[in-house]
Amino acid sequence: MSGFEGRSVLVLGGSRGIGAAIVRRFASDGAKVLFTYLSSPDDAEVLAAETGSEALRADSGDRDALIALIGSLGPLDVLVVNSGILGAGDPLDIPPDEIDRLFRINIHAPYHAAVAAARTMPDGGRIIFIGSANADRMPMAGLAAYSASKSALQGMTRGLARDFGARGITVNVVQPGPTDTDMNPAEGPLKDVMHGFMAIKRHAKGSEIAGLVAYLAGPEAGIITGAAYNIDGGFAA
């Protein structure tokens, strides 16, 4: 246990990858953890049983349902918004509906979730967005909309930090680079390309991302707000 006993944590998009690592970290540190999932019910069930957390099915692209869900949970001490989707390809070929859904999940959902949580969040609460180092560097073609959505989190973070600062609620964005997940495995076909952009030439571990999130949610980070933290092996350096 290390400081989260009795605290309520919601992780949006927590059934796999970085989200699951964050759920595990908070659960191991004594928090009461809830997390959402959409397309991975089996993974969610296993993770909930492993960690003693609660899995909630939710579509972050459904604004009204997301707001209602957060409002139904009571006061949250920590909100982590990890839900997000990747849209890749020639912008001349990607259907507009796909881009609109990407923006709903990657931009609209974090904003509405943060506002909904802040309505009842106690003073000194924490809001943490999971962004991407692609907000600061996009060295490959085909990811314009994704990069734009992650850059938007930086402005959102700075603005909400001002809005909620009087209550001691901090708002920050963690920006991972290549991280070993099902979607981006450390030994995947793009490994050498990605590592070519990095100073430390390896994928991050989910536990490393979760460690930074836990620090920002912890008692020593009460003065840190409105900040973007790259955790990317120098990808964006």
C-alpha positions in Angstrom: 0.0 0.0 0.0 1.3 3.5 -0.8 -1.1 6.3 -0.3 -4.2 5.4 -2.3 -6.1 3.5 0.4 -9.7 4.5 0.4 -9.4 6.6 -2.7 -11.7 6.1 -5.6 -10.1 5.9 -9.1 -11.8 5.6 -12.5 -9.8 4.6 -15.5 -11.6 5.1 -18.8 -10.3 2.4 -21.2 -8.7 0.1 -18.7 -9.1 -3.4 -19.9 -5.9 -3.8 -22.0 -2.4 -2.4 -22.5 -1.5 0.8 -20.8 -5.0 1.1 -19.2 -4.7 -2.3 -17.6 -1.3 -1.5 -16.3 -2.7 1.6 -14.7 -5.6 -0.4 -13.1 -3.1 -2.9 -11.7 -0.9 -0.1 -10.2 -3.7 1.7 -8.5 -5.3 -1.5 -7.2 -1.9 -2.7 -5.9 -1.6 0.6 -4.1 -4.8 0.2 -2.3 -7.3 2.2 -4.3 -10.9 1.4 -5.1 -10.6 1.1 -8.9 -13.3 1.1 -11.5 -12.5 0.9 -15.2 -14.4 0.9 -18.4 -14.1 -1.3 -21.4 -16.0 -1.7 -24.7 -14.7 -4.4 -27.1 -12.8 -6.6 -24.7 -15.2 -8.1 -22.2 -13.1 -11.2 -21.5 -10.0 -9.2 -20.8 -12.1 -6.9 -18.5 -13.5 -9.8 -16.6 -10.0 -11.4 -16.0 -8.5 -8.0 -15.0 -11.3 -7.3 -12.6 -11.0 -10.7 -10.9 -7.2 -10.3 -10.7 -7.2 -6.8 -9.2 -10.4 -6.7 -7.2 -11.5 -3.8 -9.4 -14.9 -3.2 -11.1 -15.4 -3.3 -14.8 -18.0 -1.1 -16.4 -19.0 -1.4 -20.1 -19.0 2.1 -21.7 -18.6 3.6 -25.1 -16.5 6.8 -24.7 -17.8 7.9 -28.1 -21.3 8.2 -26.6 -21.2 11.6 -24.9 -24.4 11.5 -22.9 -23.9 7.9 -21.7 -20.4 8.7 -20.6 -21.5 11.8 -18.7 -24.3 9.9 -17.1 -22.0 7.0 -16.0 -19.5 9.3 -14.4 -22.3 11.2 -12.6 -23.7 7.9 -11.2 -20.4 6.9 -9.6 -20.3 9.5 -6.9 -17.2 11.5 -6.1 -13.9 10.4 -7.7 -10.6 11.2 -6.3 -8.7 10.3 -9.5 -9.9 10.2 -13.1 -7.6 8.7 -15.7 -8.7 9.0 -19.3 -6.9 6.4 -21.3 -9.6 5.5 -23.9 -8.6 6.4 -27.4 -8.4 5.1 -30.9 -5.9 5.2 -33.7 -6.8 6.3 -37.2 -4.1 5.7 -39.8 -4.0 6.1 -43.5 -4.1 8.5 -46.4 -6.4 11.3 -45.3 -7.8 11.4 -48.8 -9.1 7.8 -48.3 -10.2 7.7 -44.7 -14.0 8.0 -44.4 -15.1 11.2 -42.7 -17.2 9.2 -40.2 -14.1 7.4 -39.0 -12.3 10.8 -38.3 -15.4 12.2 -36.5 -15.5 9.1 -34.2 -11.7 9.5 -33.6 -12.3 13.1 -32.5 -15.3 12.2 -30.3 -13.3 9.5 -28.4 -9.9 11.2 -28.3 -10.9 14.8 -27.8 -14.6 15.2 -26.8 -14.6 12.3 -24.3 -11.7 13.5 -22.2 -13.2 17.0 -22.0 -16.7 15.8 -21.0 -15.3 13.2 -18.7 -13.1 15.7 -16.9 -15.9 18.2 -16.5 -18.4 15.5 -15.3 -15.9 14.2 -12.7 -15.0 17.7 -11.5 -18.6 18.4 -10.6 -18.3 16.1 -7.5 -14.5 15.6 -7.2 -13.2 16.6 -3.8 -10.7 19.4 -3.5 -7.2 18.1 -4.3 -8.4 15.6 -6.8 -6.5 14.5 -9.9 -7.4 14.4 -13.6 -4.8 12.7 -15.9 -5.2 12.3 -19.6 -3.2 9.7 -21.5 -2.0 11.4 -24.7 0.9 10.5 -27.0 4.4 11.7 -27.9 2.9 12.2 -31.4 1.4 15.4 -30.0 5.0 16.8 -30.2 6.4 14.9 -33.0 4.9 13.2 -36.0 7.7 11.7 -38.2 5.5 9.4 -40.3 2.7 10.0 -42.8 -0.9 8.9 -42.3 -1.5 10.0 -38.7 -2.6 13.6 -39.1 -6.0 13.3 -37.3 -4.5 11.1 -34.6 -1.7 13.6 -33.9 -4.1 16.5 -33.9 -6.3 14.7 -31.4 -3.4 14.2 -29.0 -2.1 17.8 -29.5 -5.6 19.0 -28.5 -5.1 17.3 -25.1 -2.3 19.7 -24.3 -4.5 22.8 -24.7 -7.3 21.1 -22.8 -4.9 20.2 -20.0 -3.7 23.8 -19.6 -7.2 25.3 -19.7 -8.8 22.9 -17.3 -5.8 23.3 -14.9 -6.8 27.0 -14.7 -10.5 26.2 -14.4 -10.1 23.8 -11.5 -6.9 25.1 -9.8 -8.7 27.1 -7.1 -10.0 23.7 -5.8 -6.5 22.2 -5.8 -7.6 19.8 -8.6 -4.6 19.1 -10.9 -4.9 18.3 -14.6 -2.0 16.8 -16.5 -1.4 14.8 -19.6 1.0 11.8 -19.9 2.4 11.3 -23.4 3.8 7.8 -24.0 6.0 7.0 -27.0 6.1 3.4 -28.3 4.8 1.1 -25.6 4.6 -2.7 -25.6 0.9 -3.5 -26.0 -1.2 -5.8 -28.1 -1.6 -2.9 -30.6 2.1 -2.0 -30.7 4.2 -5.0 -29.6 7.8 -4.5 -28.8 8.8 -7.1 -31.4 6.3 -5.9 -34.0 7.0 -5.1 -37.6 7.5 -1.4 -37.0 9.9 -1.9 -34.1 13.1 -0.8 -36.0 11.4 2.2 -37.5 10.1 3.5 -34.2 13.4 2.8 -32.3 15.2 4.7 -35.0 13.6 7.9 -33.7 14.4 7.2 -30.1 17.4 7.9 -27.9 16.7 4.8 -25.7 15.9 2.2 -28.3 13.2 0.1 -26.8 9.5 0.1 -26.2 8.3 1.3 -22.8 6.6 -1.1 -20.4 3.0 -0.5 -19.4 4.2 -0.5 -15.8 6.5 2.4 -16.5 3.6 4.5 -17.8 1.5 3.5 -14.8 4.3 4.6 -12.5 4.3 8.1 -13.9 0.5 8.2 -13.7 0.6 7.1 -10.0 3.2 9.7 -9.2 1.0 12.5 -10.7 -2.0 11.2 -8.8 -0.1 11.0 -5.5 0.5 13.4 -2.6 3.9 14.6 -3.8 2.5 16.0 -7.1 -0.1 18.4 -5.6 1.7 21.4 -7.2 2.0 19.9 -10.7 -0.7 21.0 -13.0 -1.2 22.1 -16.6 1.8 20.0 -17.7 2.5 17.5 -20.4 5.0 14.7 -19.7 6.6 12.7 -22.4 7.6 9.2 -21.4 9.0 8.1 -24.8 12.7 7.2 -24.7 13.5 10.5 -26.4 11.1 9.9 -29.4 10.1 13.6 -29.3 13.4 15.0 -28.1 
